[in-house]
Amino acid sequence: MNPSPSPAGATIDAAPIDVAPIDVAVIYGSAREGRLCDTVAGWTIARIEAAGGFAVDVLDPADADVARGIDGKDPAARATLRARIARADAYVVVSPEYNHSFPAPLKALIDSAKQEWEAKPVAFVSYGGVSGGLRAVEHLRHVFAELHAVGTRDGVAFANAAGQFGDGRLRNPEGAEKAAATMLARLSWWASALRRAREFTPYAKAVA
């Protein structure tokens, strides 16, 4: 490996390129019947797949297997859900805003695991009325910070979301697609960096 010069004139070894796909879990925030979440999450997954470099897993609280894992009464189902959360290198949460915050099924899903979230990045795609779901996102940032996850700055927000989608398609996609591209580029950077860091030093050992 050829060394690279540093600004001070010293040499450092170039970091190896992380070429392994990033395992990203797309987390649905709503479990309501007739939810817009299916449409917004479908759009999000399409953007992730178009970006390349990601392997997608979907965690949907409306899915029967995921719901059993959240409920906790079935230990095997809970273990499977926690294993899926642990396997992910990064997360994209797709959430509506209900009454200035995020839905209860999403909180229950998050609370079903703990250390599995640690030292991994979380990006947000939100939707709602005039706020575009951003108040829900701000609450989610506090929750994930408590779990030692890293909330990314860049995301996508759909204000008056019901009017932005027609027949499952985004009517004016240019701005949202640009925002999604930035979000995913930053998520990829954080996911790769934190994956290498976890491999070098497990996060549980980062104690005084």
C-alpha positions in Angstrom: 0.0 0.0 0.0 1.5 3.3 -1.0 1.6 6.0 1.7 -0.1 9.3 1.2 1.5 12.6 2.2 -0.2 14.5 5.0 -0.5 18.3 5.0 2.4 18.5 7.5 4.7 16.5 5.2 4.5 13.2 7.1 3.2 10.1 5.5 0.2 8.0 6.4 -1.2 4.8 5.1 -4.2 5.2 2.8 -7.3 3.7 4.4 -8.6 0.5 2.6 -11.7 1.0 0.5 -14.8 -0.5 2.1 -16.4 -2.4 -0.8 -18.8 -4.6 1.2 -22.5 -3.7 0.7 -24.0 -1.7 3.5 -26.9 -3.6 5.2 -29.6 -1.0 5.7 -32.8 -1.6 7.5 -35.7 0.5 6.3 -38.1 0.9 9.3 -41.7 1.8 8.7 -43.1 4.2 11.3 -46.8 3.6 10.9 -49.0 0.5 11.3 -52.3 2.2 10.5 -54.7 0.7 8.0 -54.6 2.7 4.7 -51.3 4.3 5.7 -49.3 6.5 3.3 -46.2 4.9 4.8 -46.3 2.2 2.2 -46.1 4.7 -0.6 -43.3 6.9 1.0 -41.3 3.8 2.1 -41.7 2.3 -1.4 -40.3 5.5 -2.9 -37.4 5.5 -0.3 -36.5 1.9 -1.1 -36.4 2.6 -4.8 -34.0 5.5 -4.1 -31.8 3.2 -2.0 -31.7 0.5 -4.7 -31.0 3.1 -7.4 -28.1 4.5 -5.4 -26.4 1.1 -5.2 -24.1 -0.3 -2.5 -26.9 -1.2 -0.1 -28.6 -4.4 0.8 -32.1 -3.6 2.1 -34.1 -5.3 4.8 -37.6 -4.0 5.7 -38.8 -3.8 9.3 -42.5 -3.1 9.3 -44.5 -3.1 12.6 -47.6 -4.1 10.6 -45.8 -7.3 9.5 -47.0 -10.2 11.6 -43.5 -11.6 12.3 -42.2 -8.2 13.3 -45.2 -7.5 15.4 -44.7 -10.7 17.3 -41.1 -9.7 17.9 -42.2 -6.2 19.2 -44.8 -7.8 21.5 -42.1 -9.8 23.2 -44.4 -12.7 24.3 -42.7 -14.9 21.7 -39.0 -15.1 22.7 -38.0 -16.6 19.4 -39.7 -13.9 17.4 -38.1 -11.2 19.7 -34.7 -12.8 19.1 -35.2 -12.9 15.4 -36.2 -9.2 15.3 -33.2 -8.2 17.4 -30.9 -10.2 15.2 -32.2 -8.3 12.1 -31.7 -5.0 13.9 -28.2 -6.1 14.9 -27.3 -7.2 11.3 -27.9 -3.8 9.9 -25.0 -1.3 9.4 -27.4 1.6 9.1 -31.1 2.5 9.3 -33.5 4.6 7.4 -36.7 5.5 9.4 -39.7 6.4 7.4 -42.2 8.1 9.7 -45.3 10.2 9.7 -46.0 12.9 12.3 -48.9 12.2 14.6 -49.8 15.0 17.0 -46.4 16.6 16.9 -44.5 13.3 17.4 -43.9 9.9 15.9 -46.3 6.8 16.2 -46.4 4.4 19.1 -45.7 1.3 17.0 -42.4 2.8 15.9 -41.4 3.5 19.5 -42.3 -0.1 20.4 -40.1 -1.4 17.6 -37.2 0.8 18.7 -37.6 -0.3 22.3 -37.5 -4.0 21.4 -33.7 -3.8 21.1 -30.9 -1.8 22.8 -27.2 -2.4 22.2 -28.1 -3.6 18.7 -28.5 0.1 17.7 -25.2 1.3 19.1 -22.6 3.1 17.0 -24.7 2.9 13.8 -26.1 5.8 11.7 -29.8 6.6 11.4 -31.3 8.7 8.6 -34.9 10.0 8.4 -37.5 10.3 5.8 -40.6 12.0 7.2 -44.0 13.1 6.0 -46.9 15.0 7.3 -48.8 18.2 7.0 -47.3 21.6 6.9 -44.2 20.5 9.0 -43.4 17.6 6.8 -43.0 15.3 9.8 -39.9 17.2 11.1 -41.2 17.5 14.6 -41.4 13.7 14.7 -37.8 13.5 13.5 -36.6 15.9 16.2 -38.1 13.6 18.8 -36.6 10.5 17.2 -33.2 12.1 17.3 -33.3 12.2 21.1 -34.5 8.6 21.3 -31.7 7.3 19.0 -29.1 9.4 20.8 -30.1 7.7 24.1 -29.4 4.4 22.3 -25.9 5.5 21.2 -27.0 5.6 17.6 -25.9 8.5 15.3 -28.6 10.5 13.7 -27.5 12.0 10.4 -28.3 15.6 9.5 -29.4 15.1 6.0 -32.9 13.6 5.3 -36.0 13.9 3.3 -39.2 15.6 4.4 -42.6 15.6 2.6 -44.8 18.5 3.6 -48.5 18.0 2.8 -47.5 14.6 1.7 -50.8 13.2 0.6 -50.9 15.9 -2.2 -47.4 15.1 -3.3 -48.0 11.5 -4.3 -50.5 10.4 -6.9 -51.0 6.7 -7.9 -48.1 5.8 -5.8 -45.7 8.2 -7.6 -44.1 11.4 -6.5 -45.5 14.2 -8.8 -42.5 16.5 -8.7 -39.5 14.3 -7.7 -36.5 16.5 -8.5 -36.0 18.1 -5.2 -36.8 15.0 -3.1 -34.5 12.8 -5.3 -31.7 15.3 -4.8 -32.2 15.3 -1.0 -32.4 11.5 -1.0 -29.1 11.3 -2.9 -27.4 13.5 -0.4 -28.9 11.6 2.5 -27.8 8.3 1.2 -24.2 9.5 0.4 -23.8 10.7 3.9 -25.5 7.6 5.4 -23.0 5.4 3.4 -20.1 7.4 4.7 -21.2 7.1 8.3 -22.1 3.4 7.9 -18.7 2.5 6.4 -16.8 4.6 8.9 -18.6 3.2 11.9 -18.5 -0.4 10.7 -14.7 -0.1 10.5 -14.6 1.5 13.9 -16.7 -1.3 15.4 -14.5 -3.9 13.8 -11.4 -2.2 15.2 -12.8 -1.6 18.7 -16.2 -3.0 19.7 -18.3 -0.2 21.0 -18.9 -1.9 24.3 -15.2 -1.5 25.1 -15.3 2.2 24.6 -15.5 2.9 28.4 -13.4 4.8 30.8 
